[in-house]
């Protein structure tokens, strides 16, 4: 894959077929013009950038059509769900700039109603209790070439099924003893219709209902009915749910949901309208893994420091790294909504981040790999004003009008790579006998160096031009190079974490058995940097541009007198998996 730069990125917004479908439904008078969407995450991990696409789509549709969007947790598996995940998801949605309608909803709010629906199906002869093991059920389901074999329990009487289901709910049986199955079509070409599971026994503590329940609904049973209960008009799902749609509609038939009304007719007053399911392609990014199960594995095996590690593609990790919410929203809008799976180049996301930060991040001076420079002919410190910026054409930035005081002192620090004892051709930075401009300050010329016993340069000696304060020589001579610097007397020490892409492979899951082998061993490097003093006042979460280096954000690990900065992103895309 070739390297990318931030030039020539299209800002054209592609069409959104889901929005067009919803607009057509409104024009046809379906649901009386009402639009109600939902974002239904499972609280079994932190959300990642892929979920951001769904959040922006669902909440965006509600905003576009003056509708409402629910936040509902599909909390049907108590063994994997935690309050921590519930809280983090709510924080992520708010951070992206959205607010759900009313109170937060949960599938567990509907446990009793789902149970009652199941009892209705048992009474109608549409569901039965099966006492076989999971392996036995799987072995008799059949395949695309053979029909399923009915369980002996399929012929139980309604009374027997009602009794067993009640005893399951009462906690009489151990986990795995029984399941409740719908009586579907064992010869159906759609494997999901072959007596799908509805309930299983789990003696597990639920984060909301405690120990009130020991039977829990299967996701496919709870999800569609929860949409139905909430009167969702448009159930927006990713493509893997296309083959779930017939099952969802079959379940809705069994619980008495009215079909989707046509031609402006509304649903009967005694029934809810049926949710219309629309599927779209999920987000897939190069050099990224977007699977909560895989991300949890990275956390558990200590490849990262937690769900909010800035290398993680979780929204919490991206927020901690300094990615602006506006950049993520712009990225989601820019990549569009498709009907076919495709892998998006991660550099498009990085471009959106640079685009947002370039217009908003204050500029400051920092040196990551410092080497000392002594100005031999310098006497008294010089103080001058330097703007925070950014001063960009067409951007009315308040930061560009604010300045801070910088002091030029006898000893300063510059980047080690900005000096070359034997300069290469077209090296316009500091070298013996070669002049360079210190950003906002003056012109200096190197004269000699000191080295340690290994030959490493420890000190550079130079002279400064007193007639060049502000960076412009009075005689008008041309200075080709400008470098950044900090005063050795005023500089503050900071821990700077240089984060890079977590994976070296463009498609980490290309080798599913050995996907962890593509983890980048250089995804984090930590250095002690020298920063201009104004950076000590930056609050956690603030992002600044270290001039000529990149964008950096104050990390939550910062402490008084010892700030910690995370590299959000470099100034340009020069990443290579070989570096």
C-alpha angles and dihedrals in degrees: 000000000000123000117259135215129199094254126108097016112159116235093190111128112228121224119274110222092190091057089049091052092050091047090052091051091052091048089052091052096243114164087007088285093301120144119199120167133170141205106218112185124171109237093229099109145350120297118253135204090276090063089052089068091055092045092051091046098048098040091038092056090052091051094046094051098035089247135129135260124204126210105217127174112214092213101171099128110065093180093069103030128095138179088236090065092047091053095044092051092052090049091050094052092049092046090055087057103257135121124199124227115266121324125352109270130214134196084229087067085069100044092112093046092047089049090051091050088053092051089052089054092049091051090050091052091248098116137039141182114252120200098192126110123259090253092052092049091049092048093054098043091088126212140249090294101040132045122238123267114237118240117242085235091062089083095055114131121255089248092054092048092048090050095048093045091051090050090048088055091046090058099246095134135061123244112286095018095112141003131193114235132187115238100241132151114298090193095052117127085221103081091201090065093059099104097306120211118254106173138017131186116253120167091201132132112250119216091231110019096039111200096335092109133041096173117069130192120247112246094247090054097045101040102060094038091051089054088049094049091050092050092238110182098194121030104198111200138166121258097265087071094061091095091046092061098084090051092049091051092046090053090048089052090054095051093048103256114165115243118254105285119240134211097016096308114141127222118269113277092243094055140051122244114257116255114246111226117217120181128209135179115272120234117265121181132195117248088016139100115214106187123108090213092054092043090052088053090054089053096045094047091049097241084133133023096245145311090298096048105138090236091061120095089226115121088239090054094047091048091051090048089055104255107155117236088228090059092053092049090049091049093051091049093046097052091050132204116293138184095219129062114249135163115244120213108249088219087074089063091046090050091055090051093051091046092054097043095045089063097044114024116101114234121241140164123253135158117210100183103030129199120178122246120195116203100213098193094044119114119166127024117259121215123201141162121259123185120236090218149158093189101181130163110263094007117113097206120177088202089062089063095050121084135191131205118256124187123211109209136180092264123045139165125236133177112279090227090058091071127065121180091202103028122215121229111287092015099144099176129088119322136145108294091003124115125223134176121243107220110264091348127070148295120283135183125204118233109173144342141225122218137193126235091278093055094253114143111246102172136019118204119209145158127234131217108236089198092062102067107150091031101278119107113224094227090060096238115161118252111193101191133060123185134181125242145166132218112259089214096051103030121118123215117239137177108238119194112206104206121191136175112308095221132049096199120082089222107028092182092054086099102038094182095053102026092130089062088074094061108126109243089202096051089116131035122169123209136173107237135190113235135188110257096248089070091068089074096055114117127229110281096024115131125210136173116244096212114251091002114065146264120312133185130206108249126221089242090071118122132191108286093007113070121188120210128192120209103241096185140325121256091254139012107264096141120143127177088225098059 
